[in-house]
Amino acid sequence: MSTSSFCPNTMLLGIIIQIIIWHNSLALEPIDPTLGFVSLPLNRSYYNIQRPYDVPEDRRYSCDGVHKCWVYSTDKPHTPTSLTKPRTEIAIHGYNYSSGVWQLEGYGYVPAGTSGVCIMQVFGATSPHASTLMLRVYNGMLMYYRSMVLIDEIYNKWFRVNVVHDVDALKVKVYIDGYLKLEADGRGGTSHAFKCGVYAQEGDSLCMESRWRDIKVMKKRD
């Protein structure tokens, strides 16, 4: 092969590589997942605090512009008849939904030492599952249930969470600080609700805490 016939192909290959690199760099840029969504009213009438049933609310939850939720591994569940682990969760039952595309946005913060805990969930699924999504923290890692690490180190810093649930398409997406970190299949179910706070899981630490601010519930425009 002569030099004159080789060079153009080499140049073309170089251009293609540069285009691929440029395209990939765009894919790595953060996006605004809220585009096309309408923000809905959210005040105390739309949510309640699920907490250990034998403890006053202000012993496990406070809000001075920042929602602070904490619970202990030795606490009781949220109802006397529940067989679940202890929790202090902001349960947004004012926007239960069964169809459409819904989104929760909020800024979360997890203090160092909190582990073995769900900090956000999409409640509701087809049996034997109870939830469509759980964001859990184990030893500083933010995880999808316990099957995938989304962020290696989440302690002691604010991070933006956007969870998009397309009920009809059976899809759920998780964005952290605008970056798509997860796209997973839904788990069915006829009624769903967003929750955030702390809900003990296996291997839970003695004390579990998460903080939340600027929580929004959104629905995709029809």
Short mmCIF file of the C-alpha atoms (twelve columns), coordinates in Angstrom:
data_MODEL
# 
_entry.id   MODEL 
# 
loop_
_atom_site.group_PDB 
_atom_site.id 
_atom_site.type_symbol 
_atom_site.label_atom_id 
_atom_site.label_alt_id 
_atom_site.label_comp_id 
_atom_site.label_asym_id 
_atom_site.label_seq_id 
_atom_site.Cartn_x 
_atom_site.Cartn_y 
_atom_site.Cartn_z 
_atom_site.pdbx_PDB_model_num 
ATOM 1   C CA . MET A 1   0.000   0.000   0.000  1 
ATOM 2   C CA . SER A 2   1.423   3.388   -1.013 1 
ATOM 3   C CA . THR A 3   1.764   6.314   1.387  1 
ATOM 4   C CA . SER A 4   -0.656  8.371   -0.679 1 
ATOM 5   C CA . SER A 5   -3.440  5.774   -0.313 1 
ATOM 6   C CA . PHE A 6   -2.756  5.160   3.405  1 
ATOM 7   C CA . CYS A 7   -2.788  8.730   4.717  1 
ATOM 8   C CA . PRO A 8   -6.390  9.661   3.822  1 
ATOM 9   C CA . ASN A 9   -7.677  6.525   5.543  1 
ATOM 10  C CA . THR A 10  -5.581  7.312   8.601  1 
ATOM 11  C CA . MET A 11  -6.906  10.863  8.669  1 
ATOM 12  C CA . LEU A 12  -10.480 9.605   8.319  1 
ATOM 13  C CA . LEU A 13  -9.964  7.154   11.168 1 
ATOM 14  C CA . GLY A 14  -8.562  9.980   13.304 1 
ATOM 15  C CA . ILE A 15  -11.594 12.146  12.590 1 
ATOM 16  C CA . ILE A 16  -13.964 9.304   13.488 1 
ATOM 17  C CA . ILE A 17  -12.121 8.732   16.760 1 
ATOM 18  C CA . GLN A 18  -12.324 12.437  17.595 1 
ATOM 19  C CA . ILE A 19  -16.085 12.428  16.882 1 
ATOM 20  C CA . ILE A 20  -16.563 9.419   19.166 1 
ATOM 21  C CA . ILE A 21  -14.547 11.097  21.932 1 
ATOM 22  C CA . TRP A 22  -16.550 14.324  21.521 1 
ATOM 23  C CA . HIS A 23  -19.865 12.420  21.594 1 
ATOM 24  C CA . ASN A 24  -18.859 10.503  24.715 1 
ATOM 25  C CA . SER A 25  -17.770 13.703  26.435 1 
ATOM 26  C CA . LEU A 26  -21.243 15.146  25.847 1 
ATOM 27  C CA . ALA A 27  -22.831 12.034  27.319 1 
ATOM 28  C CA . LEU A 28  -20.810 12.578  30.469 1 
ATOM 29  C CA . GLU A 29  -22.152 16.085  30.994 1 
ATOM 30  C CA . PRO A 30  -24.809 16.573  33.690 1 
ATOM 31  C CA . ILE A 31  -28.363 17.252  32.531 1 
ATOM 32  C CA . ASP A 32  -31.511 18.717  34.024 1 
ATOM 33  C CA . PRO A 33  -33.839 15.725  34.548 1 
ATOM 34  C CA . THR A 34  -36.732 18.041  35.483 1 
ATOM 35  C CA . LEU A 35  -37.247 19.400  31.959 1 
ATOM 36  C CA . GLY A 36  -40.769 18.596  30.804 1 
ATOM 37  C CA . PHE A 37  -42.032 18.086  34.368 1 
ATOM 38  C CA . VAL A 38  -44.431 20.204  36.410 1 
ATOM 39  C CA . SER A 39  -43.618 20.798  40.082 1 
ATOM 40  C CA . LEU A 40  -46.565 20.095  42.394 1 
ATOM 41  C CA . PRO A 41  -47.423 21.745  45.730 1 
ATOM 42  C CA . LEU A 42  -45.746 20.053  48.681 1 
ATOM 43  C CA . ASN A 43  -46.468 20.950  52.298 1 
ATOM 44  C CA . ARG A 44  -47.113 19.019  55.486 1 
ATOM 45  C CA . SER A 45  -50.614 18.074  54.355 1 
ATOM 46  C CA . TYR A 46  -49.056 15.945  51.607 1 
ATOM 47  C CA . TYR A 47  -46.729 13.879  53.790 1 
ATOM 48  C CA . ASN A 48  -46.490 12.316  57.212 1 
ATOM 49  C CA . ILE A 49  -43.554 11.131  59.300 1 
ATOM 50  C CA . GLN A 50  -43.347 7.394   59.838 1 
ATOM 51  C CA . ARG A 51  -41.324 6.828   63.019 1 
ATOM 52  C CA . PRO A 52  -41.037 4.291   65.866 1 
ATOM 53  C CA . TYR A 53  -44.595 4.054   67.184 1 
ATOM 54  C CA . ASP A 54  -43.663 4.502   70.844 1 
ATOM 55  C CA . VAL A 55  -41.566 7.668   70.372 1 
ATOM 56  C CA . PRO A 56  -42.823 11.256  69.880 1 
ATOM 57  C CA . GLU A 57  -42.143 12.673  66.440 1 
ATOM 58  C CA . ASP A 58  -39.697 15.320  67.672 1 
ATOM 59  C CA . ARG A 59  -37.488 12.582  69.135 1 
ATOM 60  C CA . ARG A 60  -36.723 11.229  65.653 1 
ATOM 61  C CA . TYR A 61  -37.485 14.086  63.247 1 
ATOM 62  C CA . SER A 62  -36.919 17.834  63.035 1 
ATOM 63  C CA . CYS A 63  -37.282 20.469  60.338 1 
ATOM 64  C CA . ASP A 64  -35.857 23.990  60.347 1 
ATOM 65  C CA . GLY A 65  -35.671 24.252  56.564 1 
ATOM 66  C CA . VAL A 66  -33.724 20.989  56.520 1 
ATOM 67  C CA . HIS A 67  -35.548 17.752  57.263 1 
ATOM 68  C CA . LYS A 68  -33.498 15.672  59.697 1 
ATOM 69  C CA . CYS A 69  -34.495 12.032  60.169 1 
ATOM 70  C CA . TRP A 70  -32.753 9.626   62.533 1 
ATOM 71  C CA . VAL A 71  -33.474 6.230   64.022 1 
ATOM 72  C CA . TYR A 72  -31.716 3.604   66.131 1 
ATOM 73  C CA . SER A 73  -31.304 -0.079  65.339 1 
ATOM 74  C CA . THR A 74  -32.926 -0.854  68.704 1 
ATOM 75  C CA . ASP A 75  -36.066 1.172   67.916 1 
ATOM 76  C CA . LYS A 76  -39.467 -0.346  67.334 1 
ATOM 77  C CA . PRO A 77  -41.176 -0.326  63.900 1 
ATOM 78  C CA . HIS A 78  -43.594 2.402   62.827 1 
ATOM 79  C CA . THR A 79  -46.711 0.485   63.906 1 
ATOM 80  C CA . PRO A 80  -47.267 -2.045  66.714 1 
ATOM 81  C CA . THR A 81  -48.202 -4.753  64.215 1 
ATOM 82  C CA . SER A 82  -45.404 -4.167  61.689 1 
ATOM 83  C CA . LEU A 83  -42.680 -6.780  61.329 1 
ATOM 84  C CA . THR A 84  -40.355 -4.382  59.511 1 
ATOM 85  C CA . LYS A 85  -37.168 -2.803  60.815 1 
ATOM 86  C CA . PRO A 86  -37.198 0.661   62.431 1 
ATOM 87  C CA . ARG A 87  -37.565 3.752   60.283 1 
ATOM 88  C CA . THR A 88  -38.049 7.493   60.298 1 
ATOM 89  C CA . GLU A 89  -39.286 8.361   56.832 1 
ATOM 90  C CA . ILE A 90  -40.974 11.282  55.140 1 
ATOM 91  C CA . ALA A 91  -43.811 9.388   53.450 1 
ATOM 92  C CA . ILE A 92  -45.341 11.446  50.640 1 
ATOM 93  C CA . HIS A 93  -48.738 9.762   50.573 1 
ATOM 94  C CA . GLY A 94  -50.501 12.868  49.276 1 
ATOM 95  C CA . TYR A 95  -49.238 11.947  45.824 1 
ATOM 96  C CA . ASN A 96  -49.839 8.228   45.568 1 
ATOM 97  C CA . TYR A 97  -49.807 7.360   41.879 1 
ATOM 98  C CA . SER A 98  -50.572 4.363   39.671 1 
ATOM 99  C CA . SER A 99  -49.756 5.597   36.154 1 
ATOM 100 C CA . GLY A 100 -47.808 8.283   34.317 1 
ATOM 101 C CA . VAL A 101 -44.262 9.561   34.788 1 
ATOM 102 C CA . TRP A 102 -43.386 10.943  38.218 1 
ATOM 103 C CA . GLN A 103 -40.259 12.389  39.736 1 
ATOM 104 C CA . LEU A 104 -38.847 13.169  43.143 1 
ATOM 105 C CA . GLU A 105 -36.056 15.715  43.468 1 
ATOM 106 C CA . GLY A 106 -34.247 16.521  46.675 1 
ATOM 107 C CA . TYR A 107 -30.868 17.251  48.179 1 
ATOM 108 C CA . GLY A 108 -29.662 14.547  50.528 1 
ATOM 109 C CA . TYR A 109 -26.936 14.387  53.166 1 
ATOM 110 C CA . VAL A 110 -25.712 11.313  55.051 1 
ATOM 111 C CA . PRO A 111 -23.425 11.720  58.083 1 
ATOM 112 C CA . ALA A 112 -20.419 9.417   58.343 1 
ATOM 113 C CA . GLY A 113 -21.147 6.251   60.268 1 
ATOM 114 C CA . THR A 114 -24.661 5.736   58.948 1 
ATOM 115 C CA . SER A 115 -24.780 2.334   57.245 1 
ATOM 116 C CA . GLY A 116 -27.125 -0.499  56.377 1 
ATOM 117 C CA . VAL A 117 -30.006 1.835   55.634 1 
ATOM 118 C CA . CYS A 118 -32.401 2.878   52.879 1 
ATOM 119 C CA . ILE A 119 -32.432 6.681   52.510 1 
ATOM 120 C CA . MET A 120 -34.960 6.925   49.672 1 
ATOM 121 C CA . GLN A 121 -37.472 4.561   48.136 1 
ATOM 122 C CA . VAL A 122 -40.253 4.289   45.605 1 
ATOM 123 C CA . PHE A 123 -42.790 2.358   47.624 1 
ATOM 124 C CA . GLY A 124 -45.111 -0.113  45.917 1 
ATOM 125 C CA . ALA A 125 -44.492 -3.143  43.714 1 
ATOM 126 C CA . THR A 126 -45.882 -6.531  42.814 1 
ATOM 127 C CA . SER A 127 -45.509 -9.216  45.481 1 
ATOM 128 C CA . PRO A 128 -43.113 -10.536 46.735 1 
ATOM 129 C CA . HIS A 129 -41.504 -7.088  46.416 1 
ATOM 130 C CA . ALA A 130 -42.614 -4.108  48.481 1 
ATOM 131 C CA . SER A 131 -40.680 -1.395  46.653 1 
ATOM 132 C CA . THR A 132 -39.798 -0.463  43.085 1 
ATOM 133 C CA . LEU A 133 -36.575 1.285   44.077 1 
ATOM 134 C CA . MET A 134 -34.371 1.631   47.134 1 
ATOM 135 C CA . LEU A 135 -31.336 3.860   47.488 1 
ATOM 136 C CA . ARG A 136 -29.256 2.428   50.299 1 
ATOM 137 C CA . VAL A 137 -26.053 3.414   52.051 1 
ATOM 138 C CA . TYR A 138 -23.446 0.855   53.061 1 
ATOM 139 C CA . ASN A 139 -20.137 2.076   54.509 1 
ATOM 140 C CA . GLY A 140 -20.304 5.350   52.614 1 
ATOM 141 C CA . MET A 141 -21.407 3.856   49.286 1 
ATOM 142 C CA . LEU A 142 -24.750 4.841   47.748 1 
ATOM 143 C CA . MET A 143 -26.281 1.711   46.231 1 
ATOM 144 C CA . TYR A 144 -29.282 0.450   44.275 1 
ATOM 145 C CA . TYR A 145 -30.586 -2.045  46.818 1 
ATOM 146 C CA . ARG A 146 -27.395 -4.022  47.413 1 
ATOM 147 C CA . SER A 147 -26.693 -4.949  43.812 1 
ATOM 148 C CA . MET A 148 -25.039 -1.857  42.314 1 
ATOM 149 C CA . VAL A 149 -22.832 0.979   43.596 1 
ATOM 150 C CA . LEU A 150 -23.998 4.364   42.300 1 
ATOM 151 C CA . ILE A 151 -21.558 6.576   44.238 1 
ATOM 152 C CA . ASP A 152 -18.402 5.309   45.967 1 
ATOM 153 C CA . GLU A 153 -18.344 7.910   48.746 1 
ATOM 154 C CA . ILE A 154 -21.445 9.809   49.820 1 
ATOM 155 C CA . TYR A 155 -20.719 10.779  53.441 1 
ATOM 156 C CA . ASN A 156 -20.774 14.348  54.774 1 
ATOM 157 C CA . LYS A 157 -21.742 16.175  51.586 1 
ATOM 158 C CA . TRP A 158 -24.928 17.396  49.957 1 
ATOM 159 C CA . PHE A 159 -25.921 15.666  46.730 1 
ATOM 160 C CA . ARG A 160 -28.883 16.184  44.414 1 
ATOM 161 C CA . VAL A 161 -31.130 13.197  43.833 1 
ATOM 162 C CA . ASN A 162 -33.598 12.900  40.946 1 
ATOM 163 C CA . VAL A 163 -35.634 9.719   40.722 1 
ATOM 164 C CA . VAL A 164 -37.863 9.345   37.661 1 
ATOM 165 C CA . HIS A 165 -40.474 6.586   37.662 1 
ATOM 166 C CA . ASP A 166 -42.240 5.790   34.399 1 
ATOM 167 C CA . VAL A 167 -44.992 3.507   35.667 1 
ATOM 168 C CA . ASP A 168 -46.442 2.491   32.303 1 
ATOM 169 C CA . ALA A 169 -43.035 1.751   30.746 1 
ATOM 170 C CA . LEU A 170 -41.904 -0.084  33.901 1 
ATOM 171 C CA . LYS A 171 -38.695 1.959   34.105 1 
ATOM 172 C CA . VAL A 172 -36.977 3.904   36.862 1 
ATOM 173 C CA . LYS A 173 -33.989 6.230   36.513 1 
ATOM 174 C CA . VAL A 174 -31.731 7.742   39.147 1 
ATOM 175 C CA . TYR A 175 -29.686 10.893  38.603 1 
ATOM 176 C CA . ILE A 176 -27.109 12.108  41.114 1 
ATOM 177 C CA . ASP A 177 -26.043 15.734  40.663 1 
ATOM 178 C CA . GLY A 178 -27.472 15.610  37.146 1 
ATOM 179 C CA . TYR A 179 -25.610 12.464  36.084 1 
ATOM 180 C CA . LEU A 180 -27.584 9.367   35.124 1 
ATOM 181 C CA . LYS A 181 -26.417 6.656   37.522 1 
ATOM 182 C CA . LEU A 182 -29.089 4.005   37.070 1 
ATOM 183 C CA . GLU A 183 -31.772 2.864   34.666 1 
ATOM 184 C CA . ALA A 184 -33.591 -0.194  35.963 1 
ATOM 185 C CA . ASP A 185 -36.777 -2.120  35.355 1 
ATOM 186 C CA . GLY A 186 -39.832 -1.357  37.440 1 
ATOM 187 C CA . ARG A 187 -41.455 -3.952  39.665 1 
ATOM 188 C CA . GLY A 188 -45.116 -3.517  38.852 1 
ATOM 189 C CA . GLY A 189 -47.650 -2.601  41.495 1 
ATOM 190 C CA . THR A 190 -50.896 -0.651  41.467 1 
ATOM 191 C CA . SER A 191 -49.966 2.178   43.854 1 
ATOM 192 C CA . HIS A 192 -46.692 3.999   44.456 1 
ATOM 193 C CA . ALA A 193 -45.364 6.710   46.749 1 
ATOM 194 C CA . PHE A 194 -42.028 8.426   47.337 1 
ATOM 195 C CA . LYS A 195 -40.298 8.190   50.709 1 
ATOM 196 C CA . CYS A 196 -37.025 9.553   52.040 1 
ATOM 197 C CA . GLY A 197 -35.321 9.479   55.419 1 
ATOM 198 C CA . VAL A 198 -33.873 6.391   57.100 1 
ATOM 199 C CA . TYR A 199 -35.210 2.840   57.022 1 
ATOM 200 C CA . ALA A 200 -32.963 0.185   58.580 1 
ATOM 201 C CA . GLN A 201 -31.794 -2.725  56.428 1 
ATOM 202 C CA . GLU A 202 -29.513 -5.676  57.068 1 
ATOM 203 C CA . GLY A 203 -26.235 -4.741  58.738 1 
ATOM 204 C CA . ASP A 204 -27.681 -1.495  60.111 1 
ATOM 205 C CA . SER A 205 -25.515 0.776   62.239 1 
ATOM 206 C CA . LEU A 206 -26.573 1.669   65.764 1 
ATOM 207 C CA . CYS A 207 -27.682 5.162   64.684 1 
ATOM 208 C CA . MET A 208 -28.841 6.049   61.169 1 
ATOM 209 C CA . GLU A 209 -29.438 9.578   59.923 1 
ATOM 210 C CA . SER A 210 -30.136 11.419  56.698 1 
ATOM 211 C CA . ARG A 211 -31.028 15.030  55.988 1 
ATOM 212 C CA . TRP A 212 -33.106 16.399  53.131 1 
ATOM 213 C CA . ARG A 213 -33.889 19.818  51.719 1 
ATOM 214 C CA . ASP A 214 -35.659 21.327  48.707 1 
ATOM 215 C CA . ILE A 215 -37.793 18.220  48.187 1 
ATOM 216 C CA . LYS A 216 -40.044 18.416  45.143 1 
ATOM 217 C CA . VAL A 217 -42.599 16.069  43.609 1 
ATOM 218 C CA . MET A 218 -43.098 16.455  39.869 1 
ATOM 219 C CA . LYS A 219 -45.269 14.956  37.167 1 
ATOM 220 C CA . LYS A 220 -44.446 14.856  33.487 1 
ATOM 221 C CA . ARG A 221 -46.571 17.114  31.299 1 
ATOM 222 C CA . ASP A 222 -49.172 15.249  29.267 1 
# 
